[in-house]
Amino acid sequence: MSNDIRIKKGLDIKLKGEAEKTSEKAILSNFYTLRPEDFHGVTPKLISKVGTKVKAGETVFFDKSNETIKFASPVSGEILEISRGEKRKILAIKIQADKEQAYQDNGTFDVDTANSETVKSHLLASGCWPFIKQRPYDVIANPDKMPKAIFISGYASAPLAADLDFTLQGKEPELQAAIKALGKLTEGKVHVSVGKNGNSPLIGLAGITLHKVSGPHPSGNVGTQINKIDPVNKGEVVWTVNPQDLVIIGELLLTGKFNAERIVALVGSSVQKPRYFVTKIGSEVATMVYDKGISRDTNDRIISGNVLTGKQIKPDGYLDYYSNVISIIPEGNDYEFFGWTKPVFNKVSISRALTFSWLAPKKTYDLNTNTNGEHRAFVTTGTYEEVFPLDIFPMQVLKACLYKDLDEMEALGMYEVAPEDFALTEFVCVSKQPHQKIIREGLDLMLKEIG
Amino acid sequence: MGLKDSLHNFKEKNKDKKWLPAFSAIHTFLYLPNETTHNGTHIKAADDLKRTMNTVIMAMVPCLIFGMFNAGYQHNLEIGDIQAAAGSFFSSEFWTMDNFLIGFWKILPLVIVSYAVGLGIEFIFAIIKGHEVEEGYLVTGMLVPLIVPVDIPLWMLAVAIVFGVVIGKEVFGGTGMNILNPALTIRAFLFFAYPTWMSGDKVWVEGAVERANNIAAGANLDAISGETILGSLAQGKAAGYEVMDMFLGFIPGSVGETSTLLIVLGGLFLIFAKIGSWRIMLSSALGAIVMGLIFNQVVDSGWITESSKFYGLMSTTWWHHLLIGGFAFGTVFMATDPVTASQTNKGKWIYGFLIGFISILIRVFNPAYPEGVMLAILLMNVFAPTIDHYVVQGNIKQRMKRLKAKTA
């Protein structure tokens, strides 16, 4: 049986500003920030105060509902500020980095002799657990449940995504150590997928089931791959890990150091010279975006993450915990004369309603953040299905989430999806509905009511 | 950009006003709004509802223009001023300024009333409910003048539109929420409330009713009449037109429904633009063909004789059904309304097939008013959610089976 996955439904959005395959060291950031909102559903319980000195890898806070899940500081330094929002909700923990970095020593870990319990407690104690996420609900994995399989997508198909074949180069030892450890945590397989024509360092690893993926986005989304390989049924759990986070886990196992270093792509049509940076989780994006990037005070949108699923951040914002790409595209806060009716050549569309992107499938576009229309009720049908490869009815699921029918949400396959799976349907939506938000809220409701 | 800035400032200044949706409707008509994405996808595809609706309207414009020529042509033909245009689409008897102007002055008021009344209601509801004016009526407003007889009194049209838009759509929550196709709701209202203006042999040709009234009042004139082909067949008469004329559209009928050629071209355009559902159009045609063949078979087997009142329509060659009456227009422009049709791709096949099938069924068995496509679509509008329900259940069952296979 072939393990290849071929996706037909989908859409590759080709944008200007792909990163050149050169990486340079980003300027060291003076301040680093941990934002609890990066960890969906986690209520942080702080163990450090303003003024506390932490080492890199030392716990800053843990999850109130599961105290074994700890969140580590990406650097050594002093906690400078804890900003709070409404009801004293913790928004961000700002850390001033030391000049000389000191790491908490977790000790080297012998994966070969370890069992699932020791691996688990080691990852939990060292702050590596938040890298492991679970489906259903797309939240940090519950360590008390055994996953039926673990999925790692080594193929990034999203627009302007960082090329994982490039960023993972030379990291084979770390990847292998991490995968060996993760393999102990599941009774099932560790499914790793790579691009069909790529040259991924993941290919040669032991202890994995390899899948070669081809086809348009969202073929690289781990959710698509789960649906095609081993879909999540009610009561089952699968875990997912980003490959760039495997490197951090692997390094921890091999050296005992929590090294939050990550190769990040700076991309987008607004960037003068798109390229890769070696930086750390939580760094100020200002350390990267102004050097041959954008000028100050331009009308651009900075996104931590890709243009479909990332978070909007300010120029003084920070790289979030899971992203390996910073995208910068022009803001679209301007009017366009008869923009709704005139022929369109410079925007992407899957229709041919005087939209001509079908004429030039290879052309790259310079899209801005304009919604190209106002929010409306669901009207057209069959549009989402064209870009949605999962064996799920997208519009019916969205509607079930809107009217909060838990039974229907469950029956229609909510256990299998994450908001990012609905990024393309949101992109093509004629009614400009916020699909990812609808799905996120639906998942939150299910988590609360069903658990 | 003076206009752009002043409109923007005006909008900002009146942000909290209740009537702002009315202004916004005009503003967003002139300019694609300056709205940007927040979270979720930061980029969006080019299509919005306005563009989608506009594409459908563009597909209907040829039918509208043809309808104007045809209205004048039918009139002049009946009063004997011109010869029948036979055989060629570019007949010089048909495409005359004289024909066009008669039709233009007759049909333009229908279009104006349709949009003025319908959009007026949309504006009022948008202001009352505090949401933006939605684009659903743009298409409905164009459909309505195309599916009524040319001589329909304007006040009747206005009353029907009020009924159709308020009861057919707004009470359900507006665009995207309605169960029945609003344009067909309007037509059905006209049909049941004012049947004398919607059927018979007097309403299809411009001036026929007026002439009949004048004759009744004692004027010495020849009566003009224009029976639709369906009407003739239902009465057991011959169709009276060449098949080519039916296909090209040189026949009496509702304003925009006569030219199968232009409707097919419009349909192909919609399919190409990926706006109209080819599944519905194709399956609907298939459904009609199947029903037509069944009836032909019944006649061939001798189960029905010429004395039967159903003989005329039942014996009509199966594929002629696709050309006559409102079948083509209904299939291409009304059955495909995404809000009231089936929403699942599999469901669309079933939905379309049944529309075609039932259209011909009603056509044959309802001699009083031999147009089945309107009622067939309305009926299937009601059943579309049921079809979808079973299609979706199929997906749910599959998921359950997967789970069972695991736990067994």
Interface residues (C-beta under 8 A of the other chain):
Chain A: I13 L15 P159 P231 N233 K234 G235 E236 R301 I303 V307 L308 T309 G310 K311 Q312 S327 I329 E331 G332 N333 D334 Y335 E336 F337 F338 G339 W340 T341 V344 K347 V348 S349 I350 S351 R352 A353 L354 T355 S357 L367 N368 T369 N370 T371 N372 G373 E374 H375 R376 A377 F378 V379 T380 T381 G382 E385 D391 I392 F393 M395 Q396 A411 L412 G413 A423 E426 F427 V428 C429 V430 S431 K432 P434 H435 Q436 K437
Chain B: K4 L7 H8 T28 F29 L30 Y31 L32 P33 N34 E35 T36 T37 H38 N39 G40 T41 H42 I43 K44 A45 A46 D47 D48 L49 K50 R51 T52 N54 T55 E132 E134 E135 G136 G173 G174 T175 G176 M177 F272 A273 K274 I275 S277 P338 V339 A341 S342 Q343 T344 N345 K348 D388 V392 N395 I396 Q398 R399 M400 R402 L403 K406
